[in-house]
Amino acid sequence: MKALLSVTCCLLLAAAVPAVAGDAAAGKEKSTTCAACHGPDGNSIGPATPKLAGQIPEYVAKQLANFRPGAGNKPAERPNNIMAGFAATLSPEDMRSVAAFYAGQKLIPEKATDTNTIELGQRIFRGGIAEKSVPACAGCHGPTGAGIPAQYPLLGGQYAEYIEAQLKAFRNGERANDPNRMMRMIAARLSDAEIKAVANYIAGLR
């Protein structure tokens, strides 16, 4: 059952993001505005802002595109007032270049800080929760949270607080830019305690 859930997750999300081939040097120049929140090398200084260093470029490019409002006042796929203003200044080529720059930076990973929830978090990440039809996170994001290029983002070493916030945003519908609603469906089946535990575990993955 666990294997089936993981395969289903991957099949639903596969090929959701087009390949990226950006100019990292141009992306570095474009990223100067990003540095205030994400750090000059993509290692942000606080959990309110995600680390981008080492992130799979297709994922970063997709998020930038999703932050950008559509034509005719169409709302962004991922509403965020701060990111919308920045994304609106970028062309698709700029987005690919910024993504390429961050992909080439070295991630300074976070740590799992709550030893009491490590076992639960590990169990969810590696095996899912069969009775809730929750697939293993590792099925799509890899056993170390490294992600799968062009398909699923890097999670390992990210701030636990940020991961927790995003899972809750998926659960309550505040974030809805996941292909095929997969993350919303998964998060809806997780309790606050389960979200906190798996987020803490992911922060410590290498």
MDTraj code that builds the backbone (N, CA, C; nanometers):
import mdtraj as md
import numpy as np

residues = "MET LYS ALA LEU LEU SER VAL THR CYS CYS LEU LEU LEU ALA ALA ALA VAL PRO ALA VAL ALA GLY ASP ALA ALA ALA GLY LYS GLU LYS SER THR THR CYS ALA ALA CYS HIS GLY PRO ASP GLY ASN SER ILE GLY PRO ALA THR PRO LYS LEU ALA GLY GLN ILE PRO GLU TYR VAL ALA LYS GLN LEU ALA ASN PHE ARG PRO GLY ALA GLY ASN LYS PRO ALA GLU ARG PRO ASN ASN ILE MET ALA GLY PHE ALA ALA THR LEU SER PRO GLU ASP MET ARG SER VAL ALA ALA PHE TYR ALA GLY GLN LYS LEU ILE PRO GLU LYS ALA THR ASP THR ASN THR ILE GLU LEU GLY GLN ARG ILE PHE ARG GLY GLY ILE ALA GLU LYS SER VAL PRO ALA CYS ALA GLY CYS HIS GLY PRO THR GLY ALA GLY ILE PRO ALA GLN TYR PRO LEU LEU GLY GLY GLN TYR ALA GLU TYR ILE GLU ALA GLN LEU LYS ALA PHE ARG ASN GLY GLU ARG ALA ASN ASP PRO ASN ARG MET MET ARG MET ILE ALA ALA ARG LEU SER ASP ALA GLU ILE LYS ALA VAL ALA ASN TYR ILE ALA GLY LEU ARG".split()
xyz = np.array([
    [0.0824, -0.1202, 0.0000],
    [0.0000, 0.0000, 0.0000],
    [0.0864, 0.1260, 0.0000],
    [0.1908, 0.1286, 0.0860],
    [0.2782, 0.2457, 0.0922],
    [0.3466, 0.2710, -0.0415],
    [0.3936, 0.1626, -0.1033],
    [0.4606, 0.1781, -0.2326],
    [0.3636, 0.2313, -0.3368],
    [0.2400, 0.1807, -0.3334],
    [0.1398, 0.2259, -0.4289],
    [0.1101, 0.3737, -0.4111],
    [0.0989, 0.4196, -0.2857],
    [0.0729, 0.5604, -0.2589],
    [0.1856, 0.6469, -0.3111],
    [0.3103, 0.6040, -0.2909],
    [0.4252, 0.6817, -0.3362],
    [0.4290, 0.6908, -0.4877],
    [0.4039, 0.5788, -0.5545],
    [0.4041, 0.5783, -0.7005],
    [0.2946, 0.6680, -0.7544],
    [0.1757, 0.6612, -0.6920],
    [0.0644, 0.7444, -0.7355],
    [0.0996, 0.8916, -0.7239],
    [0.1612, 0.9292, -0.6126],
    [0.2026, 1.0681, -0.5917],
    [0.2942, 1.1133, -0.7037],
    [0.3934, 1.0329, -0.7348],
    [0.4907, 1.0711, -0.8371],
    [0.4272, 1.0793, -0.9749],
    [0.3388, 0.9866, -1.0067],
    [0.2753, 0.9888, -1.1376],
    [0.1883, 1.1117, -1.1557],
    [0.1226, 1.1549, -1.0497],
    [0.0350, 1.2713, -1.0593],
    [0.1125, 1.4008, -1.0749],
    [0.2346, 1.4045, -1.0187],
    [0.3111, 1.5280, -1.0223],
    [0.4172, 1.5309, -1.1308],
    [0.4487, 1.4191, -1.1897],
    [0.5567, 1.4121, -1.2874],
    [0.5349, 1.5077, -1.4044],
    [0.6456, 1.5638, -1.4511],
    [0.6460, 1.6509, -1.5690],
    [0.5595, 1.7749, -1.5518],
    [0.5418, 1.8183, -1.4258],
    [0.4596, 1.9373, -1.4009],
    [0.5353, 2.0653, -1.4312],
    [0.6687, 2.0574, -1.4335],
    [0.7505, 2.1763, -1.4507],
    [0.8430, 2.1599, -1.5709],
    [0.8478, 2.2552, -1.6619],
    [0.9353, 2.2445, -1.7781],
    [1.0821, 2.2557, -1.7410],
    [1.1681, 2.2041, -1.8258],
    [1.3114, 2.2099, -1.8015],
    [1.3611, 2.3539, -1.8031],
    [1.4671, 2.3782, -1.7257],
    [1.5228, 2.5121, -1.7127],
    [1.6676, 2.5118, -1.7571],
    [1.7065, 2.6088, -1.8362],
    [1.8463, 2.6258, -1.8756],
    [1.8755, 2.7746, -1.8715],
    [1.8977, 2.8275, -1.7522],
    [1.9194, 2.9704, -1.7357],
    [2.0654, 3.0072, -1.7317],
    [2.0920, 3.1370, -1.7347],
    [2.2268, 3.1922, -1.7289],
    [2.2549, 3.2325, -1.5841],
    [2.3356, 3.1533, -1.5146],
    [2.3607, 3.1765, -1.3728],
    [2.4256, 3.3126, -1.3462],
    [2.5151, 3.3555, -1.4354],
    [2.5809, 3.4854, -1.4169],
    [2.4794, 3.5992, -1.4244],
    [2.3894, 3.5900, -1.5217],
    [2.2835, 3.6907, -1.5319],
    [2.1896, 3.6815, -1.4131],
    [2.1657, 3.5596, -1.3670],
    [2.0793, 3.5396, -1.2519],
    [2.1361, 3.6003, -1.1257],
    [2.2681, 3.5965, -1.1106],
    [2.3316, 3.6567, -0.9933],
    [2.3049, 3.8062, -0.9897],
    [2.3142, 3.8708, -1.1041],
    [2.2861, 4.0147, -1.1107],
    [2.1404, 4.0427, -1.0773],
    [2.0513, 3.9615, -1.1281],
    [1.9088, 3.9820, -1.1039],
    [1.8708, 3.9522, -0.9590],
    [1.9525, 3.8745, -0.8904],
    [1.9174, 3.8293, -0.7557],
    [1.9545, 3.9281, -0.6461],
    [2.0124, 4.0416, -0.6820],
    [2.0556, 4.1360, -0.5785],
    [1.9395, 4.1811, -0.4902],
    [1.8232, 4.1967, -0.5486],
    [1.7057, 4.2341, -0.4697],
    [1.6638, 4.1210, -0.3760],
    [1.6826, 3.9989, -0.4203],
    [1.6437, 3.8818, -0.3402],
    [1.7278, 3.8703, -0.2135],
    [1.8516, 3.9200, -0.2195],
    [1.9475, 3.8990, -0.1110],
    [1.8999, 3.9521, 0.0228],
    [1.8182, 4.0563, 0.0224],
    [1.7726, 4.1150, 0.1483],
    [1.6969, 4.0135, 0.2330],
    [1.6250, 3.9230, 0.1686],
    [1.5477, 3.8226, 0.2417],
    [1.6070, 3.6823, 0.2314],
    [1.6575, 3.6476, 0.1133],
    [1.7058, 3.5113, 0.0906],
    [1.8568, 3.4968, 0.1097],
    [1.9256, 3.6075, 0.1390],
    [2.0698, 3.6020, 0.1544],
    [2.1402, 3.6092, 0.0199],
    [2.2628, 3.6597, 0.0161],
    [2.3334, 3.6746, -0.1108],
    [2.3609, 3.5423, -0.1819],
    [2.3649, 3.4328, -0.1050],
    [2.3910, 3.3015, -0.1660],
    [2.2719, 3.2078, -0.1543],
    [2.1554, 3.2634, -0.1197],
    [2.0360, 3.1807, -0.1097],
    [2.0163, 3.1136, 0.0240],
    [2.1049, 3.1420, 0.1210],
    [2.0880, 3.0890, 0.2558],
    [2.0271, 3.1983, 0.3426],
    [1.8951, 3.1998, 0.3502],
    [1.8258, 3.3044, 0.4235],
    [1.8573, 3.2957, 0.5727],
    [1.8388, 3.4072, 0.6409],
    [1.8804, 3.4135, 0.7819],
    [1.7679, 3.3860, 0.8789],
    [1.6474, 3.3592, 0.8309],
    [1.5361, 3.3337, 0.9211],
    [1.4321, 3.2446, 0.8577],
    [1.3559, 3.1696, 0.9379],
    [1.2620, 3.0707, 0.8862],
    [1.1403, 3.1265, 0.8139],
    [1.1178, 3.2564, 0.8225],
    [1.0053, 3.3146, 0.7487],
    [1.0312, 3.3124, 0.5986],
    [1.1586, 3.3040, 0.5617],
    [1.1984, 3.3058, 0.4209],
    [1.2754, 3.1783, 0.3885],
    [1.2378, 3.1044, 0.2857],
    [1.3038, 2.9766, 0.2584],
    [1.4458, 2.9911, 0.2056],
    [1.5248, 2.8901, 0.2345],
    [1.6562, 2.8791, 0.1730],
    [1.6367, 2.8398, 0.0267],
    [1.7090, 2.9061, -0.0629],
    [1.7021, 2.8749, -0.2057],
    [1.8307, 2.8107, -0.2565],
    [1.9369, 2.8191, -0.1791],
    [2.0651, 2.7629, -0.2215],
    [2.0515, 2.6137, -0.2494],
    [2.0985, 2.5730, -0.3672],
    [2.0961, 2.4321, -0.4046],
    [1.9610, 2.3817, -0.4508],
    [1.8621, 2.4702, -0.4510],
    [1.7277, 2.4259, -0.4899],
    [1.7223, 2.3895, -0.6378],
    [1.6412, 2.2928, -0.6709],
    [1.6245, 2.2487, -0.8097],
    [1.5717, 2.3659, -0.8914],
    [1.6409, 2.4043, -0.9990],
    [1.6078, 2.5282, -1.0697],
    [1.4675, 2.5319, -1.1288],
    [1.4194, 2.4181, -1.1778],
    [1.2847, 2.4157, -1.2341],
    [1.1804, 2.4564, -1.1304],
    [1.2048, 2.4176, -1.0065],
    [1.1109, 2.4518, -0.8995],
    [1.1122, 2.6022, -0.8720],
    [1.2309, 2.6607, -0.8615],
    [1.2403, 2.8051, -0.8357],
    [1.1760, 2.8838, -0.9487],
    [1.2042, 2.8439, -1.0723],
    [1.1470, 2.9142, -1.1874],
    [0.9946, 2.9051, -1.1861],
    [0.9420, 2.7888, -1.1518],
    [0.7966, 2.7720, -1.1461],
    [0.7356, 2.8606, -1.0387],
    [0.7994, 2.8646, -0.9207],
    [0.7445, 2.9465, -0.8133],
    [0.7448, 3.0945, -0.8517],
    [0.8527, 3.1411, -0.9137],
    [0.8576, 3.2801, -0.9579],
    [0.7457, 3.3097, -1.0563],
    [0.7223, 3.2177, -1.1485],
    [0.6140, 3.2363, -1.2450],
    [0.4782, 3.2362, -1.1757],
    [0.4640, 3.1521, -1.0735],
    [0.3365, 3.1438, -1.0021],
    [0.3094, 3.2662, -0.9160],
    [0.4153, 3.3324, -0.8714],
    [0.3982, 3.4548, -0.7921],
    [0.3504, 3.5718, -0.8783],
    [0.3781, 3.5639, -1.0064],
    [0.3469, 3.6750, -1.0960],
    [0.1979, 3.6774, -1.1309],
    [0.1306, 3.7907, -1.1098],
    [-0.0110, 3.8001, -1.1461],
    [-0.0309, 3.7809, -1.2955],
    [-0.1452, 3.7274, -1.3335],
    [-0.1743, 3.7042, -1.4740],
    [-0.2276, 3.8277, -1.5431],
    [-0.2477, 3.8157, -1.6721],
    [-0.2993, 3.9279, -1.7508],
    [-0.4437, 3.9577, -1.7118],
    [-0.4816, 4.0838, -1.7298],
    [-0.6190, 4.1235, -1.7008],
    [-0.6557, 4.1121, -1.5544],
    [-0.5595, 4.1444, -1.4681],
    [-0.5821, 4.1386, -1.3226],
    [-0.6135, 3.9984, -1.2707],
    [-0.5765, 3.8988, -1.3465],
    [-0.5946, 3.7622, -1.3000],
    [-0.5018, 3.7367, -1.1816],
    [-0.5524, 3.6846, -1.0714],
    [-0.4669, 3.6648, -0.9534],
    [-0.3553, 3.5646, -0.9794],
    [-0.2484, 3.5811, -0.9050],
    [-0.1349, 3.4903, -0.9161],
    [-0.1745, 3.3512, -0.8669],
    [-0.1095, 3.2508, -0.9205],
    [-0.1351, 3.1143, -0.8752],
    [-0.0886, 3.0954, -0.7310],
    [0.0143, 3.1712, -0.6927],
    [0.0631, 3.1663, -0.5548],
    [0.0679, 3.3101, -0.5019],
    [-0.0403, 3.3586, -0.4454],
    [-0.0469, 3.4990, -0.4023],
    [0.0537, 3.5312, -0.2910],
    [0.1278, 3.6389, -0.3104],
    [0.2221, 3.6886, -0.2100],
    [0.2585, 3.8302, -0.2518],
    [0.2187, 3.9272, -0.1727],
    [0.2369, 4.0673, -0.2133],
    [0.3820, 4.1045, -0.2381],
    [0.4708, 4.0549, -0.1535],
    [0.6125, 4.0886, -0.1690],
    [0.6695, 4.0233, -0.2940],
    [0.6465, 3.8936, -0.3097],
    [0.7026, 3.8218, -0.4234],
    [0.6367, 3.8621, -0.5545],
    [0.5106, 3.9013, -0.5498],
    [0.4418, 3.9430, -0.6729],
    [0.5098, 4.0637, -0.7343],
    [0.5479, 4.1589, -0.6502],
    [0.6143, 4.2795, -0.7004],
    [0.7476, 4.2489, -0.7650],
    [0.8224, 4.1562, -0.7055],
    [0.9514, 4.1203, -0.7612],
    [0.9350, 4.0388, -0.8894],
    [0.8472, 3.9393, -0.8849],
    [0.8282, 3.8520, -1.0008],
    [0.7779, 3.9292, -1.1219],
    [0.7009, 4.0356, -1.0966],
    [0.6453, 4.1133, -1.2077],
    [0.7533, 4.1833, -1.2893],
    [0.8726, 4.1990, -1.2314],
    [0.9821, 4.2656, -1.3025],
    [1.0658, 4.1680, -1.3843],
    [1.0380, 4.0384, -1.3723],
    [1.1216, 3.9369, -1.4361],
    [1.0554, 3.8780, -1.5594],
    [1.1324, 3.8620, -1.6635],
    [1.0866, 3.7889, -1.7814],
    [1.1035, 3.6394, -1.7530],
    [1.0429, 3.5525, -1.8329],
    [1.0651, 3.4086, -1.8153],
    [1.2136, 3.3719, -1.8200],
    [1.2883, 3.4394, -1.9062],
    [1.4323, 3.4136, -1.9130],
    [1.5017, 3.4543, -1.7836],
    [1.4615, 3.5695, -1.7281],
    [1.5181, 3.6146, -1.6003],
    [1.4906, 3.5124, -1.4909],
    [1.3700, 3.4604, -1.4892],
    [1.3329, 3.3621, -1.3872],
    [1.4197, 3.2381, -1.3971],
    [1.4438, 3.1927, -1.5196],
    [1.5297, 3.0758, -1.5377],
    [1.6725, 3.1053, -1.4932],
    [1.7175, 3.2282, -1.5171],
    [1.8542, 3.2644, -1.4803],
    [1.8707, 3.2769, -1.3292],
    [1.7747, 3.3390, -1.2640],
    [1.7783, 3.3478, -1.1177],
    [1.7767, 3.2077, -1.0575],
    [1.6931, 3.1211, -1.1129],
    [1.6854, 2.9833, -1.0656],
    [1.8185, 2.9112, -1.0843],
    [1.8834, 2.9332, -1.1972],
    [2.0126, 2.8693, -1.2243],
    [2.1182, 2.9178, -1.1258],
    [2.1138, 3.0464, -1.0922],
    [2.2111, 3.1000, -0.9956],
    [2.1955, 3.0318, -0.8601],
    [2.0737, 3.0274, -0.8091],
    [2.0538, 2.9675, -0.6772],
    [2.0835, 2.8179, -0.6770],
    [2.0568, 2.7508, -0.7869],
    [2.0845, 2.6076, -0.7953],
    [2.2326, 2.5786, -0.7770],
    [2.3162, 2.6739, -0.8164],
    [2.4601, 2.6545, -0.8077],
    [2.5219, 2.6937, -0.6749],
    [2.4407, 2.7425, -0.5823],
    [2.4929, 2.7824, -0.4517],
    [2.4891, 2.6665, -0.3532],
    [2.5764, 2.6706, -0.2548],
    [2.5874, 2.5617, -0.1571],
    [2.4904, 2.5851, -0.0411],
    [2.4050, 2.4898, -0.0172],
    [2.3091, 2.4985, 0.0919],
    [2.3784, 2.4819, 0.2265],
    [2.3479, 2.5706, 0.3188],
    [2.3880, 2.5540, 0.4582],
    [2.2660, 2.4984, 0.5307],
    [2.2627, 2.3696, 0.5561],
    [2.1401, 2.3061, 0.6047],
    [2.1073, 2.3381, 0.7502],
    [1.9801, 2.3305, 0.7802],
    [1.9327, 2.3441, 0.9174],
    [1.9460, 2.2103, 0.9895],
    [1.8963, 2.2046, 1.1125],
    [1.9032, 2.0823, 1.1915],
    [1.7657, 2.0497, 1.2489],
    [1.7446, 1.9233, 1.2765],
    [1.6252, 1.8828, 1.3502],
    [1.6485, 1.9196, 1.4959],
    [1.5601, 1.9950, 1.5544],
    [1.5816, 2.0461, 1.6903],
    [1.4982, 1.9763, 1.7967],
    [1.3945, 1.9040, 1.7554],
    [1.3072, 1.8374, 1.8521],
    [1.3294, 1.6870, 1.8457],
    [1.4086, 1.6367, 1.9382],
    [1.4409, 1.4935, 1.9375],
    [1.3198, 1.4075, 1.9716],
    [1.2208, 1.4658, 2.0354],
    [1.1034, 1.3885, 2.0774],
    [1.0147, 1.3482, 1.9600],
    [1.0267, 1.4184, 1.8481],
    [0.9384, 1.3886, 1.7343],
    [1.0117, 1.3251, 1.6163],
    [1.1402, 1.2973, 1.6331],
    [1.2201, 1.2425, 1.5227],
    [1.1614, 1.1111, 1.4717],
    [1.1244, 1.0228, 1.5622],
    [1.0749, 0.8905, 1.5205],
    [0.9464, 0.9031, 1.4391],
    [0.8530, 0.9863, 1.4847],
    [0.7283, 1.0063, 1.4122],
    [0.7548, 1.0706, 1.2765],
    [0.8389, 1.1734, 1.2747],
    [0.8706, 1.2408, 1.1494],
    [0.9365, 1.1482, 1.0496],
    [1.0289, 1.0666, 1.0978],
    [1.0966, 0.9696, 1.0114],
    [0.9977, 0.8695, 0.9544],
    [0.9062, 0.8239, 1.0371],
    [0.8078, 0.7256, 0.9930],
    [0.7184, 0.7825, 0.8820],
    [0.6764, 0.9069, 0.8987],
    [0.5916, 0.9697, 0.7968],
    [0.6700, 0.9938, 0.6688],
    [0.7915, 1.0458, 0.6828],
    [0.8715, 1.0789, 0.5650],
    [0.9065, 0.9542, 0.4852],
    [0.9467, 0.8502, 0.5534],
    [0.9920, 0.7302, 0.4836],
    [0.8804, 0.6344, 0.4445],
    [0.7753, 0.6287, 0.5265],
    [0.6731, 0.5284, 0.5002],
    [0.5327, 0.5805, 0.4837],
    [0.5110, 0.7091, 0.5095],
    [0.3772, 0.7645, 0.4999],
    [0.2889, 0.7175, 0.6142],
    [0.1582, 0.7369, 0.5979],
    [0.0606, 0.6904, 0.6965],
    [-0.0476, 0.6172, 0.6172],
    [-0.0360, 0.4866, 0.6095],
    [-0.1237, 0.4076, 0.5233],
    [-0.2708, 0.4237, 0.5586],
    [-0.3009, 0.4274, 0.6889],
    [-0.4410, 0.4347, 0.7294],
    [-0.5063, 0.5684, 0.6955],
    [-0.4241, 0.6690, 0.6639],
    [-0.4759, 0.7996, 0.6232],
    [-0.4546, 0.8244, 0.4740],
    [-0.4042, 0.7244, 0.4029],
    [-0.3710, 0.7376, 0.2602],
    [-0.2717, 0.8508, 0.2362],
    [-0.1756, 0.8640, 0.3278],
    [-0.0687, 0.9624, 0.3133],
    [0.0548, 0.8910, 0.2588],
    [0.1022, 0.9272, 0.1395],
    [0.2195, 0.8601, 0.0832],
    [0.3478, 0.9042, 0.1525],
    [0.4498, 0.8237, 0.1398],
    [0.5804, 0.8603, 0.1941],
    [0.6356, 0.9821, 0.1200],
    [0.6814, 1.0802, 0.1947],
    [0.7418, 1.1993, 0.1333],
    [0.8606, 1.1595, 0.0461],
    [0.9338, 1.0573, 0.0931],
    [1.0530, 1.0119, 0.0212],
    [1.0205, 0.9595, -0.1174],
    [0.8963, 0.9190, -0.1395],
    [0.8593, 0.8654, -0.2697],
    [0.8768, 0.9668, -0.3813],
    [0.8556, 1.0939, -0.3506],
    [0.8702, 1.1991, -0.4517],
    [0.9912, 1.2890, -0.4268],
    [1.0243, 1.3082, -0.2995],
    [1.1325, 1.4007, -0.2667],
    [1.2660, 1.3318, -0.2395],
    [1.2691, 1.1994, -0.2494],
    [1.3927, 1.1257, -0.2318],
    [1.4208, 1.0928, -0.0864],
    [1.4988, 0.9887, -0.0594],
    [1.5249, 0.9430, 0.0774],
    [1.5992, 1.0444, 0.1634],
    [1.6742, 1.1358, 0.1006],
    [1.7448, 1.2387, 0.1767],
    [1.6815, 1.3762, 0.1586],
    [1.5659, 1.3802, 0.0941],
    [1.4988, 1.5076, 0.0719],
    [1.5625, 1.5915, -0.0363],
    [1.6451, 1.5293, -0.1215],
    [1.7165, 1.6032, -0.2255],
    [1.6297, 1.6379, -0.3447],
    [1.5097, 1.5808, -0.3521],
    [1.4207, 1.6081, -0.4637],
    [1.4610, 1.5318, -0.5886],
    [1.3843, 1.5521, -0.6936],
    [1.4124, 1.4908, -0.8232],
    [1.4130, 1.6028, -0.9263],
    [1.5261, 1.6276, -0.9916],
    [1.5352, 1.7393, -1.0862],
    [1.4195, 1.7445, -1.1852],
    [1.3688, 1.8656, -1.2034],
    [1.2605, 1.8992, -1.2967],
    [1.1235, 1.8511, -1.2499],
    [1.1188, 1.7811, -1.1359],
    [0.9897, 1.7294, -1.0912],
    [0.9546, 1.7708, -0.9482],
    [1.0446, 1.7437, -0.8519],
    [1.0108, 1.7652, -0.7118],
    [1.1235, 1.8416, -0.6417],
    [1.0874, 1.9381, -0.5564],
    [1.1897, 2.0248, -0.4969],
    [1.2736, 1.9597, -0.3871],
    [1.3904, 2.0163, -0.3676],
    [1.4755, 1.9849, -0.2539],
    [1.4044, 2.0286, -0.1264],
    [1.3993, 1.9400, -0.0265],
    [1.3420, 1.9735, 0.1041],
    [1.4438, 1.9637, 0.2162],
    [1.5361, 1.8688, 0.2070],
    [1.6302, 1.8432, 0.3144],
    [1.7105, 1.9666, 0.3527],
    [1.7167, 1.9939, 0.4831],
    [1.7953, 2.1070, 0.5329],
    [1.7203, 2.2384, 0.5345],
    [1.5951, 2.2378, 0.4877],
    [1.5147, 2.3601, 0.4892],
    [1.4701, 2.3889, 0.6327],
    [1.4339, 2.5132, 0.6608],
    [1.3826, 2.5477, 0.7928],
    [1.2575, 2.4647, 0.8245],
    [1.2551, 2.4040, 0.9419],
    [1.1382, 2.3276, 0.9829],
    [1.0151, 2.4166, 0.9906],
    [1.0340, 2.5376, 1.0414],
    [0.9208, 2.6290, 1.0556],
    [0.8608, 2.6655, 0.9205],
    [0.9465, 2.6798, 0.8197],
    [0.8969, 2.7141, 0.6868],
    [0.8189, 2.5960, 0.6265],
    [0.8737, 2.4760, 0.6399],
    [0.8047, 2.3581, 0.5878],
    [0.6698, 2.3415, 0.6568],
    [0.6686, 2.3593, 0.7880],
    [0.5435, 2.3485, 0.8631],
    [0.4410, 2.4498, 0.8132],
    [0.4863, 2.5729, 0.7930],
    [0.3962, 2.6786, 0.7468],
    [0.3394, 2.6472, 0.6086],
    [0.4235, 2.5929, 0.5198],
    [0.3760, 2.5627, 0.3848],
    [0.2789, 2.4455, 0.3837],
    [0.3042, 2.3440, 0.4655],
    [0.2113, 2.2316, 0.4733],
    [0.0755, 2.2778, 0.5258],
    [0.0773, 2.3669, 0.6234],
    [-0.0490, 2.4186, 0.6759],
    [-0.1179, 2.5075, 0.5728],
    [-0.0389, 2.5807, 0.4947],
    [-0.0968, 2.6644, 0.3891],
    [-0.1616, 2.5777, 0.2820],
    [-0.0986, 2.4657, 0.2479],
    [-0.1606, 2.3716, 0.1541],
    [-0.2888, 2.3148, 0.2142],
    [-0.2833, 2.2830, 0.3434],
    [-0.3982, 2.2197, 0.4094],
    [-0.5201, 2.3109, 0.4121],
    [-0.4974, 2.4392, 0.4394],
    [-0.6124, 2.5299, 0.4494],
    [-0.6449, 2.6013, 0.3184],
    [-0.5702, 2.5698, 0.2125],
    [-0.6000, 2.6258, 0.0812],
    [-0.5394, 2.7610, 0.0534],
    [-0.4605, 2.8150, 0.1458],
    [-0.3943, 2.9425, 0.1217],
    [-0.2911, 2.9299, 0.0099],
    [-0.2327, 2.8126, -0.0006],
    [-0.1404, 2.7844, -0.1102],
    [-0.2026, 2.6767, -0.1977],
    [-0.2138, 2.7052, -0.3261],
    [-0.2850, 2.6133, -0.4150],
    [-0.2169, 2.5990, -0.5505],
    [-0.0846, 2.6104, -0.5530],
    [-0.0135, 2.5993, -0.6817],
    [0.0548, 2.4644, -0.6988],
    [0.0028, 2.3642, -0.6300],
    [0.0557, 2.2288, -0.6432],
    [-0.0149, 2.1574, -0.7576],
    [0.0598, 2.0960, -0.8494],
    [-0.0027, 2.0241, -0.9612],
    [-0.0965, 1.9139, -0.9121],
    [-0.2141, 1.9090, -0.9715],
    [-0.3113, 1.8033, -0.9420],
    [-0.3584, 1.8017, -0.7960],
    [-0.3377, 1.9132, -0.7243],
    [-0.3832, 1.9273, -0.5847],
    [-0.3173, 1.8271, -0.4907],
    [-0.2078, 1.7644, -0.5336],
    [-0.1501, 1.6566, -0.4549],
    [-0.1094, 1.6993, -0.3143],
    [-0.0367, 1.8123, -0.3017],
    [0.0072, 1.8537, -0.1689],
    [-0.1108, 1.8967, -0.0819],
    [-0.2127, 1.9529, -0.1429],
    [-0.3311, 1.9901, -0.0647],
    [-0.4021, 1.8659, -0.0117],
    [-0.4102, 1.7637, -0.0925],
    [-0.4765, 1.6411, -0.0495],
    [-0.3976, 1.5715, 0.0615],
    [-0.2651, 1.5708, 0.0471],
    [-0.1814, 1.5070, 0.1490],
    [-0.1878, 1.5849, 0.2795],
    [-0.1680, 1.7161, 0.2726],
    [-0.1652, 1.7987, 0.3934],
    [-0.2984, 1.7951, 0.4669],
    [-0.4075, 1.7808, 0.3932],
    [-0.5402, 1.7773, 0.4551],
    [-0.5573, 1.6567, 0.5465],
    [-0.4744, 1.5550, 0.5276],
    [-0.4863, 1.4324, 0.6061],
    [-0.3902, 1.4306, 0.7253],
    [-0.3118, 1.5365, 0.7408],
    [-0.2124, 1.5419, 0.8474],
    [-0.2585, 1.6316, 0.9606],
    [-0.2336, 1.5872, 1.0832],
    [-0.2637, 1.6684, 1.2009],
    [-0.1521, 1.7700, 1.2221],
    [-0.1760, 1.8663, 1.3093],
    [-0.0721, 1.9638, 1.3423],
    [0.0531, 1.8941, 1.3942],
    [0.0334, 1.7941, 1.4805],
    [0.1481, 1.7226, 1.5384],
    [0.2260, 1.6474, 1.4318],
    [0.1564, 1.5877, 1.3373],
    [0.2247, 1.5132, 1.2304],
    [0.2995, 1.6081, 1.1375],
    [0.2404, 1.7219, 1.1074],
    [0.3089, 1.8219, 1.0242],
    [0.4343, 1.8712, 1.0931],
    [0.4238, 1.9028, 1.2201],
    [0.5409, 1.9534, 1.2937],
    [0.6509, 1.8482, 1.2994],
    [0.6127, 1.7241, 1.3211],
    [0.7120, 1.6166, 1.3317],
    [0.7852, 1.5938, 1.2003],
    [0.7122, 1.5857, 1.0894],
    [0.7786, 1.5596, 0.9620],
    [0.8608, 1.6799, 0.9182],
    [0.8159, 1.8010, 0.9487],
    [0.8930, 1.9206, 0.9148],
    [1.0243, 1.9233, 0.9918],
    [1.0197, 1.8863, 1.1191],
    [1.1396, 1.8822, 1.2006],
    [1.2380, 1.7781, 1.1476],
    [1.1871, 1.6622, 1.1078],
    [1.2711, 1.5564, 1.0545],
    [1.3365, 1.5998, 0.9235],
    [1.2605, 1.6620, 0.8368],
    [1.3121, 1.7074, 0.7070],
    [1.4259, 1.8074, 0.7240],
    [1.4142, 1.8938, 0.8244],
    [1.5193, 1.9938, 0.8476],
    [1.6543, 1.9294, 0.8748],
    [1.6523, 1.8098, 0.9298],
    [1.7770, 1.7421, 0.9635],
    [1.8285, 1.6490, 0.8565],
    [1.7575, 1.6365, 0.7455],
    [1.8026, 1.5468, 0.6383],
    [1.9236, 1.6043, 0.5652],
    [2.0117, 1.5157, 0.5218],
    [2.1314, 1.5564, 0.4462],
    [2.1447, 1.4669, 0.3232],
])
top = md.Topology()
chain = top.add_chain()
for i, resn in enumerate(residues, 1):
    res = top.add_residue(resn, chain, resSeq=i)
    for name in ("N", "CA", "C"):
        top.add_atom(name, md.element.get_by_symbol(name[0]), res)
traj = md.Trajectory(xyz[None], top)
